[in-house]
Amino acid sequence: MTAVPSPRGLAVAVFDPTTLLGRDLRDVLASRAFPASHVHLFHTRGGEGLLAEEGGEAAYVAPAPPDALESAAVAFFCGGADGTGRFLETRGADRCLAIDLSGLRSGGAFARPDDSPGAPPIPEGNLLLTYHPVAAVLAEALGVVDRLASVAALTAAVDRPASELGKEALDELFRQAIAVARFEAPPKERLGAQLAFNAHFPADTSAFEACVAEDVARLAGKPLPVTILSARSGVFHGHLLRIDLRTEGPAPDVAALRAAFRKEPFFDETDPENLSGPLEAAGRDETLLLLAESSGRSVRLGLATDHLRHAGALMAVRLAEQAVRERGLLADA
């Protein structure tokens, strides 16, 4: 079906808006002044409706019926892949562009925003899948280095924060930190392990690493060996990424590296004399460049990024903005 252009703004649906990613998505919609005439809130958990905060006031989050997308032009899915997949299996015929942030790997085309001159249009279809946010950050860093010296392989160690698991996990991590300080047994109901001042390898470690590696290779646009090593670390927000890039020829020097990253709006260079990390990246759109070294045919980078906002929510909203322009969803766009 072809969408009918709206002259006054777009009806937007946000699924699972009470997740941390859902809250960030709504913040980004507001901060970028996305042309939404109305925002419908749904959840995919089943059961009764929920209450959420919207603009400082209570808002009702309705259980999602199969026809939930009929009244929306653009929808964002911010919950779990299982719930999102169950809803989409029952989706009726509609004209809504659905953008998935839940981690679905099939059913639609992968897409990322690109408004550079000569960039190809976003894929056709009414379901767009987004790349894993960590992969998007790694691919951006890879692109910066690759423009200086062709990259032949990438290895990245990823420290994953508790915020991936939602607010309940963050609350439990806080209680764990207090319990450890008091020499008490820490609660483990949500995290499944003592994460405060600690690190562990959750059950989804292999799946996470395979997903990120697959998406980095897709985004690279060329055959590239990618190795991802990850652990869940005892930080509340923000990923810490340590990257080794093997170049085909001599690696660029550090001055050229830092100059190249400074030109990219995606990154922000930190003062090398001041210690920075995931804490400083929390809530920021930019990825922080903490370390840049080169030797022989190797480039080593240290990055910190709050993926929930930038590489997740912001990427999805920018993708929707591009769709509005390309598909003529607004009469005056």
N, C-alpha and C positions, 0 to 999 in steps of 0.2 A: 504494500500500500504506500501511496505517496502522501506525505504530511501536508496539511493545509497551512500556509503561512498565517501566523497570528500577528495582528497589528498592535497588540497591547502588552505583550509579554507571554511567557510560557508557563503552563502548569507543570510543576516539577514534583516527582515522587522520590522520597528518600526512604529506603527500606532499612530497618534496624538502626534508627537514628540514635538510640541510646548507647550503642557501642562507642568506644573511644574514637574509632575511625569515623563513625557516623557523626559524632559531635564535631570532629575536625572538618568533615565534609561540609556540614552546615555553616561552620565558621568561614570556610573558604568561599562558599557561595555568597555569603554576605560581604566579605572583604573585597571580592572581585566584582561586586555589584552585578552578579549574574541576572539576566533579565527574566526573573521569575515573577509571574503575577500571583501565584499561589503555590505553597509547598504542602503536599500531602505526605503524611507520615504513616508508614506501615511497618509491621514486624512479621517475621517468618517463623516465629517460635511455636505458633499454634496456640489455641486457647483464647483467653480473653484479651481485651485491649489493655494498654499500658498508659501511664502518664509520664511525660517528659517535659523538660523546660525548653521553651521556644521564645526567644526575645525577652527573657526575664519573667515569662508567664507560663503557667501550666498548659501543656498541649496534649491532646489525645493521640495515641499511637494505635491505630486500628489493626486487628489481624488482617492479613492480606488475602482478599478473595481472588479467585482466578481472573476476574475482570478488573483488577486494581489499576491496570495500566491504560484502560480505555480513555480515561479523562486526562492523562498526562502526555506531554510531548517528550520529556526526558526523564529517565529514572536512574537512580544510583543505588546499587546494592552493596551495603556496608556490613552485612552480618557474616555468618559462616557459610562455607560452600555447600554444605549439606542442605540447610534450610533454603538457600537461594535456588539450588538445583531442583528441590521438590516443587517450589513455586513455579519455576520456569517450565517444568514438565506439564503443568496444568494451564499455562498461559493461553489465553484466547487470542483471537485475531485482533490486532490493534496497530496503531500507527506510531507507537512510542519507541523512542530510541533508548534501549536499556544499556547502561554501562556498568559492568561488573567489577567490583573491588574485593569480592569475597574469596577469590582464588580459584574460580572455575577454570578448567583447562580445555574444555570442549564446548561445542554448541554455538560458537560464534567465532568471529575473526579477532585476532590479537591486533591491537592498535595503540599508538602513542601519539600525542600531539606534536605537530611539526608545522609551524607557520613560516618557515624560512622560504625565500624565493625559490620556485621550482620544485618544492616538496610535493610528493604525490598526495592525492586526496585520501581521506580516511576510507577504510574498506566499506563496501556496501553491506546492507543487512541491518536488522533491528536489534542485534545483540553484539556489543563490542566487549572483548576481554582485555583487561589491562595486564601488563607484565608485572612480575613480582617487584615491589618497590625497591628491595635491595638490589635486584638485578638492574633496575633502571639507574640507580646510583653508580653501580660498578661500570655499566656501559657508558655513562657520561664521562667517567674518569678515563676509561679505556680510550674513548674517542679523542680526548685531549692529548693523550700521549701518542696515540696512533698517528695523529697529524704531524707530530715531530719526528717519529721514528716508527716504522711498521712493527706492530706488536705480533709476536708469534705464539704466545701462550700467556694465560692469566691464572694465578693462584691467589685466593683470598681467604683470610681467616675472619669470621664474622661472630662477634659477640651479640647475642640476641637479648633484648630487654624484656622485662616482665610485662610491659605495656601491650605486647602482642596478645596477651591472654585476657585483657579486659580489666575493668575497674576492680572486680573482686580479687584478682591476682595482685594488683597494686596494693590494695588494702591489706592483704595477707602478708605481702613482703614487708610492709611497714610494721605489722605486728610481729613478724619474725625478727626484725632488727631489734625491736624493743625486748623481745624474749631473750635473744642471745645476750644482750647487754645486761640482763638481769639473771643470767645463768639459769633460765627456764627452758622447758621443752617448747620449741617453736611449733606453731600450727602448720599443717601441711595439706589441708583438705583440698585447696584449689591448685596449688603449685605442685603437689606430689613429692616435694623434696625440700630440704632446707636450702633456700637460694640466697638468703641474706648473707653477705660477706663470703659468697661461695659461687660455684659454677657447677653445672652438670649437663648431661647429654640426654634430653628428653626423647620420648619414643618416636617423635616425628623428625628426628635429626636427619636421617638419610633422605626422607621425602623432601624436606626443606632444601637440603643441599642439591638434590637432583633438579628440583624446580628452578632454583636460582641459576644453576649452571646451564640448564636448557634455555632459559630466557636470555641470559647474557650472550650465549652463542647466537640466538636468533637476532638480538639487537646488534651484534657486531657486524652482521652482514657479510661475513666471510668465514671459512672454516677456521676454527680456533679451539685448541684444547683449553678447557676451563675446569679448574679444580676448586671446590668450595669446602672449607673446613669450618664447622660452627660449634658453638656451645651456648647454652642459656646462662647468662651471667647475672649477678646480683645487682643490676642497675634498674632504676624505675623506667626511664625513657631513653630512647636514642641508641642506635647501633654504633659500635666501634668496628671499623673495617681496616684490616691490614692487608695490603695488596702487593704482590710481586708480579711485575710485568716483564716478560722476557722479550727482548727486541731482536729483530732479524739482523740488524747492524748495530753500530755503537749507540748506546743510549744517550739521549740529550743531557746536557749538563743541568745542574740544579737551577741555575739562574734562568735558563730557558724554560724549564718546567714551571717554575713559580710564575714567570711572566705569562705563560700560556693559561694557567689556571686563573690568574687575575683577570683575564679578558672574558671569562665565562661567568654569566650571571648566576648560573647554577651553583657556583662555589664562592666561598668567602675564606680568604687566607687569614689565619690566626698569627699572632705575634709569637715567633719561635722561642722568645725568652720567657713567655708566660705559659704555664701548663693549661691545656684545654682538653676537653673530651666530650663524651655524650651529654653530660650535664649542661654544658654551654650550648649544645645543639638543640636541646629540647624546645619545641615551639617555634623553631626558626625554619623558614623556607629553604635557606641555603644549606648546602653541605659544607662542613668546615674542613679545610685542609690543615691537618695537624703536622704532617711530616712529608717531606719530599727529598728523596735521596736517589742518586744514580751511580752506577759503577759498572764498567765493562758493558755488558748487554742486559743489564737489569735495572729496572726502575722500581723503587719501593715507595709506597704511599701509605699514609695514615689518615683516615677520614672518620668523621663523626657526623651522623645524620639522624634527624628525627623523622623516620620514614613515614610515620602515620600521617603527618600533615603534608610534607612536601611531595615525596615520591608516590604517595598514595592519593590522598584527597585532591591535592593541587593538580596532579597529572590527569585525574578523571575530569575535573572541572574544565581544565584547558581543552581536553578532548571534546567535551560538550560544547564549549565555545566555538571550536573549529567546525563542529557539525552544524551549529546554528548558521554559521556563515556559508558553508559549502552546500548545505541542503535547503537553504532558504526558509528556515523554520520561522523566522521573524520577517515580516513584510519590509521593514526598514533596515535589516541587518546587512 
